Amino acid sequence: MRPANRSILLRAAFLAALPVCFAPRIVAEDPKPAPSAHSKKTEDTFINGAPLTFEQLLKFAGQDAIPLHRRKEAILNRGVDFLLTPDQADKLKAAGASDEILKAIRSKTKPLVAVSLPPPPKKDPLGAVLGTVLLTCAPAECDISLDGTAVGPTLDGRLELKKKPGKLVVDFNAKGYIGHQATLSVEADRSIPVSVVLEPSRATLETFGADLLKKVVKAVAGDDGLRELTTVQAAGSLTVWSNGGSSVRWTLFMRNNPDRALFQAKAGAILHEVAFTGSEFTASKNLKGQDALDLPTDLGFIRDYQVSAVLARVSGPQFKIVANHPVPGADEEYPLVAENGTEKISIGLDSNLRPQKVRISTTTGVGSALISYSDYFKGAKAFYPKTVQIKPDGSPHGIDVRFDSVDLSPKLNAADYKLRGKPLMNLGN
């Protein structure tokens, strides 16, 4: 047999062994014009078709009867439907696949994706599966003990431990705080979270309070303390309103220091004056009508509840100052509290640590009141609230003071606080 005839017979035998998808399609059709070269290539079922399987590639990988360029073109054009493993690559090489054929196959197959498996549960030396205890504590550094044995502090408020299943007693402690104990059941291969917020001890509350009061005084009066706020001269208006909704408005002038004060209030053409020396007062003789007769009491409240007077009062040795935190929390209505045996003064602060609201409570009810401060004016060194609202407990009316002008630390002497009988400035009508 001639070599050429032998090659033809081998190729015919190989094509007969391939699946139908590789066999040329024979269709009886009416004679048509010869297809173009592009149409012939599209209709070539060896080059076009479904992705090649591993078994198909194994059959013709080393089959020289099909030219190398056609085998490579079939792989690149059709792709493959499997992920090439090292074992499959070895089998293709054994079947005669060249490096070029393997390179073409690799270009059309997806690489194997490594699957990350979770680590096996931790075990103790005896083989028991451990559980996880996740401890969270505030303050951030708490000392932790398990069943009476110290294990160390939390780091940034957290500590994770692996323990054998069973009952476990956890103690949380921190210097300056009241300790807390928790009993929990550890389960194999499970996480048990325990979160604890320790309460400050009384000594810590007082330390926080003293530090916070210093910050408040500095926020209001600067480094010189309350000195600039001890003497104030201001002019504006006073409105006294009743629970029933009625109100009386006065034009107001005030001079005030811790020892003395002079108030002038005008409604219409009548001028009323009240002078204070300590807690004693002297009023002008023309005080008539209930509204005028109430003026000394109302003006006494304004004098007593000056923001500087409240801060000076709670700074005295008779009060204990407490705070739950060294820096006020956003949800704390009264972050600073002053207490003595008969009185409690709770102070709410604005975002600048200046008094915004003060609640005074007494055991007898006398002197209890709610005071609000706002619209702070900036002097040379200190801040003064130009708006003050006072609602004494048990009183049928409240007081609203709004100053238009404020002079801090004016140069005044004792004679400047005496009744004048005439307006010290234009108080209007």
NUZALO-244267 format. One line per field, with one value per residue (C-alpha): residue number from 0; residue in one letter; x, y, z. Coordinates in Angstrom, 1 decimal, padded with zeros to 4 digits. Layout:
residues N
pos: NUM_...
code: A_...
px: X_...
py: Y_...
pz: Z_...
end
This chain:
residues 429
pos: 0_1_2_3_4_5_6_7_8_9_10_11_12_13_14_15_16_17_18_19_20_21_22_23_24_25_26_27_28_29_30_31_32_33_34_35_36_37_38_39_40_41_42_43_44_45_46_47_48_49_50_51_52_53_54_55_56_57_58_59_60_61_62_63_64_65_66_67_68_69_70_71_72_73_74_75_76_77_78_79_80_81_82_83_84_85_86_87_88_89_90_91_92_93_94_95_96_97_98_99_100_101_102_103_104_105_106_107_108_109_110_111_112_113_114_115_116_117_118_119_120_121_122_123_124_125_126_127_128_129_130_131_132_133_134_135_136_137_138_139_140_141_142_143_144_145_146_147_148_149_150_151_152_153_154_155_156_157_158_159_160_161_162_163_164_165_166_167_168_169_170_171_172_173_174_175_176_177_178_179_180_181_182_183_184_185_186_187_188_189_190_191_192_193_194_195_196_197_198_199_200_201_202_203_204_205_206_207_208_209_210_211_212_213_214_215_216_217_218_219_220_221_222_223_224_225_226_227_228_229_230_231_232_233_234_235_236_237_238_239_240_241_242_243_244_245_246_247_248_249_250_251_252_253_254_255_256_257_258_259_260_261_262_263_264_265_266_267_268_269_270_271_272_273_274_275_276_277_278_279_280_281_282_283_284_285_286_287_288_289_290_291_292_293_294_295_296_297_298_299_300_301_302_303_304_305_306_307_308_309_310_311_312_313_314_315_316_317_318_319_320_321_322_323_324_325_326_327_328_329_330_331_332_333_334_335_336_337_338_339_340_341_342_343_344_345_346_347_348_349_350_351_352_353_354_355_356_357_358_359_360_361_362_363_364_365_366_367_368_369_370_371_372_373_374_375_376_377_378_379_380_381_382_383_384_385_386_387_388_389_390_391_392_393_394_395_396_397_398_399_400_401_402_403_404_405_406_407_408_409_410_411_412_413_414_415_416_417_418_419_420_421_422_423_424_425_426_427_428
code: M_R_P_A_N_R_S_I_L_L_R_A_A_F_L_A_A_L_P_V_C_F_A_P_R_I_V_A_E_D_P_K_P_A_P_S_A_H_S_K_K_T_E_D_T_F_I_N_G_A_P_L_T_F_E_Q_L_L_K_F_A_G_Q_D_A_I_P_L_H_R_R_K_E_A_I_L_N_R_G_V_D_F_L_L_T_P_D_Q_A_D_K_L_K_A_A_G_A_S_D_E_I_L_K_A_I_R_S_K_T_K_P_L_V_A_V_S_L_P_P_P_P_K_K_D_P_L_G_A_V_L_G_T_V_L_L_T_C_A_P_A_E_C_D_I_S_L_D_G_T_A_V_G_P_T_L_D_G_R_L_E_L_K_K_K_P_G_K_L_V_V_D_F_N_A_K_G_Y_I_G_H_Q_A_T_L_S_V_E_A_D_R_S_I_P_V_S_V_V_L_E_P_S_R_A_T_L_E_T_F_G_A_D_L_L_K_K_V_V_K_A_V_A_G_D_D_G_L_R_E_L_T_T_V_Q_A_A_G_S_L_T_V_W_S_N_G_G_S_S_V_R_W_T_L_F_M_R_N_N_P_D_R_A_L_F_Q_A_K_A_G_A_I_L_H_E_V_A_F_T_G_S_E_F_T_A_S_K_N_L_K_G_Q_D_A_L_D_L_P_T_D_L_G_F_I_R_D_Y_Q_V_S_A_V_L_A_R_V_S_G_P_Q_F_K_I_V_A_N_H_P_V_P_G_A_D_E_E_Y_P_L_V_A_E_N_G_T_E_K_I_S_I_G_L_D_S_N_L_R_P_Q_K_V_R_I_S_T_T_T_G_V_G_S_A_L_I_S_Y_S_D_Y_F_K_G_A_K_A_F_Y_P_K_T_V_Q_I_K_P_D_G_S_P_H_G_I_D_V_R_F_D_S_V_D_L_S_P_K_L_N_A_A_D_Y_K_L_R_G_K_P_L_M_N_L_G_N
px: 000.0_001.3_002.1_-000.3_-003.2_-002.4_-002.6_-006.0_-007.3_-006.1_-007.8_-011.0_-011.0_-010.4_-013.2_-015.5_-014.6_-015.4_-018.9_-021.5_-020.7_-017.3_-018.7_-019.3_-022.9_-024.4_-027.6_-029.4_-030.2_-030.9_-027.8_-026.7_-023.8_-020.6_-020.4_-017.8_-014.7_-016.3_-019.4_-017.3_-015.4_-018.7_-020.2_-017.1_-018.4_-014.9_-014.0_-017.4_-019.7_-020.2_-017.2_-014.9_-015.0_-011.9_-012.7_-012.9_-009.5_-008.0_-009.0_-007.3_-004.7_-001.8_-003.6_-001.3_-004.0_-005.6_-003.2_-002.0_-003.3_-006.9_-006.8_-005.5_-008.1_-010.9_-009.8_-009.5_-012.8_-014.9_-013.4_-013.5_-016.1_-013.9_-011.4_-007.9_-006.3_-002.7_-003.9_-005.8_-002.7_-000.6_-003.1_-003.2_000.6_000.6_-001.9_000.5_-000.7_002.1_003.0_001.2_-002.0_-001.8_-001.2_-004.3_-006.4_-005.1_-006.0_-009.7_-010.1_-010.8_-008.2_-009.2_-010.3_-008.9_-011.7_-010.9_-012.3_-012.9_-010.3_-011.3_-012.6_-009.8_-009.3_-007.6_-004.7_-007.1_-009.1_-012.2_-013.7_-013.4_-015.9_-015.2_-015.9_-015.9_-015.7_-016.5_-016.0_-016.2_-014.0_-011.7_-009.1_-010.8_-009.0_-010.5_-010.6_-012.0_-013.1_-011.0_-007.9_-006.6_-006.2_-005.2_-006.8_-009.1_-007.4_-009.5_-012.3_-012.2_-010.8_-011.4_-010.8_-011.0_-012.4_-013.7_-017.5_-019.1_-019.9_-017.6_-017.5_-016.1_-015.1_-014.7_-012.7_-011.2_-009.6_-012.2_-015.2_-017.5_-016.7_-019.2_-019.4_-021.1_-021.8_-022.1_-022.2_-019.5_-020.6_-018.3_-017.6_-019.9_-019.2_-020.6_-020.6_-020.6_-020.8_-020.4_-020.4_-018.9_-020.3_-017.9_-017.3_-018.3_-014.7_-014.5_-017.8_-016.5_-013.2_-015.1_-017.3_-014.5_-012.7_-015.8_-016.7_-013.3_-013.9_-017.3_-015.9_-013.1_-015.6_-017.7_-015.0_-011.7_-008.5_-009.3_-012.2_-015.4_-013.7_-015.0_-018.6_-018.8_-019.9_-022.4_-024.3_-027.0_-030.2_-033.1_-036.5_-038.2_-041.4_-043.3_-045.8_-048.5_-049.6_-052.9_-051.2_-051.2_-048.0_-046.5_-043.5_-041.0_-038.1_-035.2_-031.8_-029.5_-026.3_-025.3_-022.3_-022.2_-022.8_-025.0_-027.5_-029.7_-032.7_-034.8_-038.0_-040.3_-043.8_-045.4_-044.4_-043.8_-040.3_-039.8_-036.4_-035.2_-031.8_-030.2_-027.5_-026.9_-030.3_-032.0_-033.7_-035.0_-037.7_-039.0_-042.2_-044.4_-044.6_-048.4_-050.5_-049.6_-047.3_-045.2_-045.3_-043.9_-041.0_-038.5_-039.1_-038.8_-035.7_-034.2_-034.6_-032.7_-029.9_-029.7_-029.7_-026.9_-024.8_-021.8_-023.7_-024.7_-021.2_-019.7_-022.2_-021.6_-017.9_-018.1_-017.0_-020.5_-021.3_-020.1_-019.8_-020.3_-020.4_-020.8_-018.2_-015.2_-016.7_-020.5_-022.4_-024.7_-027.7_-027.1_-029.6_-027.7_-024.1_-023.0_-024.7_-023.9_-025.3_-025.4_-027.6_-030.7_-030.1_-029.4_-028.3_-028.3_-026.5_-027.2_-024.5_-024.4_-021.9_-019.4_-019.7_-021.5_-024.6_-027.7_-030.2_-030.1_-032.5_-032.5_-034.3_-034.6_-035.9_-038.4_-039.3_-038.5_-036.0_-036.6_-036.6_-035.8_-033.4_-032.5_-029.6_-029.0_-027.7_-024.2_-022.5_-018.7_-016.9_-013.2_-012.6_-015.9_-019.3_-022.6_-026.1_-028.2_-031.4_-032.4_-035.7_-036.7_-039.6_-039.7_-041.5_-044.8_-045.0_-047.9_-045.6_-042.3_-039.6_-038.1_-035.1_-033.6_-030.7_-029.9_-026.6_-024.2_-021.1_-018.9_-016.7_-017.8_-016.0_-018.6_-018.6_-021.0_-022.8_-023.7_-026.0_-028.3_-031.8_-031.6_-035.2_-034.6_-033.6_-029.9_-030.4_-033.2_-035.5_-038.1_-041.8
py: 000.0_003.4_005.8_008.4_005.8_004.7_008.3_008.7_005.5_006.4_009.8_008.2_005.8_008.5_010.7_007.7_007.2_010.8_011.7_012.9_016.5_016.1_014.4_016.5_017.4_015.9_017.7_017.0_020.4_021.9_023.0_026.5_028.7_027.7_029.1_031.7_030.9_032.5_030.4_027.2_028.1_028.8_025.4_023.5_021.4_020.5_024.1_025.3_023.7_023.1_023.3_020.3_017.7_016.2_012.8_014.5_016.2_013.0_011.3_013.7_015.3_013.5_012.5_013.6_012.8_016.1_019.0_020.7_024.1_022.7_021.0_024.2_026.3_024.0_024.4_028.2_028.6_026.2_026.3_023.5_022.6_021.5_022.8_021.5_019.6_018.5_014.9_015.7_017.5_014.4_012.2_014.5_014.5_010.7_010.7_012.8_016.3_018.8_021.8_024.0_022.0_022.2_025.9_026.4_024.3_026.2_029.5_028.4_026.7_028.4_028.0_026.1_028.4_027.6_027.1_028.5_026.2_027.4_026.3_023.3_024.1_024.6_021.8_021.7_019.3_016.5_016.8_018.6_021.2_024.7_027.6_031.3_033.9_037.4_040.0_043.7_046.2_049.9_051.6_050.2_048.7_046.2_043.5_040.1_037.0_033.6_031.4_033.5_033.4_036.6_036.3_039.9_043.2_044.0_045.7_048.6_047.3_043.7_040.3_037.0_033.7_030.0_027.8_024.3_023.8_024.3_026.9_029.9_032.8_036.1_039.0_042.5_045.1_048.5_051.0_053.6_051.5_049.0_045.5_043.2_039.4_037.3_033.6_032.0_028.6_028.0_025.7_023.8_025.7_028.6_032.3_033.7_037.6_039.3_043.1_045.1_048.8_049.3_052.0_054.6_054.6_057.6_058.8_058.6_060.5_063.3_063.4_063.6_066.3_068.5_068.3_069.0_072.0_073.5_073.1_074.8_077.8_078.2_078.0_080.8_083.0_082.0_081.6_084.4_082.5_084.3_087.7_089.5_088.4_089.6_093.1_093.5_096.5_095.7_097.1_095.4_094.2_092.1_090.1_088.6_086.0_084.0_080.4_081.7_083.4_087.0_089.0_092.4_093.8_096.3_098.1_097.1_098.5_096.5_097.0_093.9_092.4_089.8_092.3_095.0_095.5_098.3_097.7_100.2_099.0_101.3_100.7_103.7_106.9_105.2_104.3_101.7_101.1_098.3_098.4_095.3_095.1_091.4_089.8_092.9_095.3_098.9_099.9_103.2_104.4_104.4_100.6_100.1_097.3_093.6_093.6_096.4_094.8_091.5_093.3_092.9_089.1_088.8_091.0_089.0_085.8_087.5_088.5_085.1_083.1_085.0_082.3_083.6_083.3_079.7_078.6_080.4_078.8_075.2_075.8_076.3_073.7_072.8_071.1_067.8_067.9_064.6_063.7_060.3_061.1_063.4_064.7_065.1_062.5_063.7_062.1_063.5_066.2_067.2_066.0_068.0_067.7_069.6_068.2_069.1_067.8_069.8_071.0_069.5_071.7_069.9_071.7_071.1_072.3_073.5_072.2_074.8_073.5_076.7_076.4_076.0_074.8_074.6_072.6_073.5_071.2_071.6_069.2_071.8_073.0_076.6_078.0_075.2_076.5_075.9_078.4_078.6_080.6_081.4_084.0_084.3_087.7_087.7_090.3_090.8_087.5_086.1_085.1_086.4_085.1_088.0_085.9_084.3_082.5_081.6_079.5_079.1_076.0_076.7_080.2_081.2_083.1_083.1_085.6_086.3_088.7_089.9_092.3_094.4_095.8_094.3_095.9_093.5_094.7_098.4_100.7_101.3_102.1_101.7_105.0_103.8_101.2_103.6_104.6_107.5_108.6_109.2_106.9_106.2_105.9_106.3_103.4_104.3_104.0
pz: 000.0_-000.9_002.0_000.7_000.5_004.1_005.4_003.7_005.3_008.8_008.6_007.4_010.3_012.8_011.5_011.7_015.3_016.4_017.7_015.3_016.2_014.4_011.3_008.2_007.8_004.5_003.5_000.2_-001.2_-004.5_-006.3_-005.1_-005.9_-004.2_-000.6_000.2_002.2_005.3_005.0_004.7_007.9_009.8_008.7_009.7_012.6_013.8_014.3_015.5_018.0_021.7_024.1_023.9_026.6_028.2_026.5_023.0_023.6_024.8_021.5_019.1_021.4_019.7_016.5_013.7_011.1_012.0_011.4_014.5_013.4_013.0_016.5_018.0_016.2_017.3_021.0_020.7_018.9_020.8_024.3_026.8_029.4_032.3_034.7_033.8_036.7_037.0_036.6_033.4_032.0_032.6_030.8_027.8_027.6_027.8_024.9_022.8_023.4_022.6_024.7_022.2_022.5_026.3_026.2_024.1_026.5_029.5_027.8_027.5_030.9_034.2_037.0_040.0_042.9_046.3_048.8_052.2_054.9_058.4_060.9_063.0_066.5_069.0_071.5_074.9_075.4_076.5_073.2_074.4_072.0_073.5_073.6_073.2_076.0_074.6_077.4_076.9_079.8_080.5_081.6_078.8_081.2_083.5_085.4_084.7_086.9_086.0_088.9_091.3_089.2_087.6_083.8_083.0_081.8_078.9_075.9_074.5_076.6_075.1_076.0_074.2_075.9_075.0_077.7_078.3_078.4_081.8_084.4_084.7_087.1_085.7_087.9_086.5_088.5_087.9_090.3_091.4_090.2_091.9_090.8_089.0_088.9_086.2_086.0_082.5_080.8_078.2_075.3_072.9_069.7_070.6_071.4_074.7_074.8_078.2_078.3_081.6_082.5_086.0_088.2_089.6_093.3_095.4_095.6_091.8_091.4_093.6_091.6_088.3_089.8_091.1_087.8_085.8_088.0_087.3_083.6_083.9_085.8_083.3_080.4_081.9_083.5_082.0_084.0_086.4_087.8_088.6_089.4_086.3_086.9_090.5_089.4_086.6_085.3_082.7_081.1_079.4_080.3_083.0_082.3_085.2_084.0_085.8_085.4_084.1_081.1_082.1_082.3_083.3_081.6_083.1_081.7_084.0_085.1_087.4_089.3_091.2_093.1_095.9_098.6_097.1_094.3_092.9_090.6_088.8_087.1_085.1_083.8_082.2_084.0_087.4_088.5_091.2_093.0_095.2_096.8_098.4_101.2_101.6_101.9_103.2_100.9_100.8_098.3_097.1_098.8_095.7_095.5_095.1_093.7_093.9_090.9_092.4_095.8_094.3_092.8_095.7_095.8_092.0_091.9_094.8_092.6_089.8_092.2_093.9_090.6_088.8_087.1_089.0_092.3_091.6_090.6_093.6_095.9_094.7_094.9_098.6_101.2_102.3_098.9_097.6_093.8_091.8_088.1_086.4_083.8_083.5_080.3_080.0_078.0_075.2_076.9_080.4_081.4_084.5_084.3_087.4_090.8_094.0_097.3_101.0_103.7_102.7_099.2_095.8_092.8_089.4_086.6_082.9_080.4_076.9_074.3_075.6_079.2_080.2_082.5_080.5_083.1_086.9_089.0_092.7_095.1_098.9_101.5_102.6_099.1_100.0_097.5_095.0_091.4_087.8_086.1_082.4_081.0_077.3_074.9_076.5_076.1_075.8_077.9_078.1_079.8_080.9_079.5_080.9_080.0_078.7_079.0_082.3_083.1_086.6_087.7_091.5_092.8_094.4_093.0_090.8_088.4_086.7_085.7_082.3_082.1_078.8_078.9_075.8_077.2_079.7_081.4_083.3_086.1_086.1_088.5_091.2_094.9_097.8_097.0_093.5_095.0_096.9_095.9_093.4_093.0_089.3_086.4_086.1_082.3_079.8_080.7_078.1_078.8
end
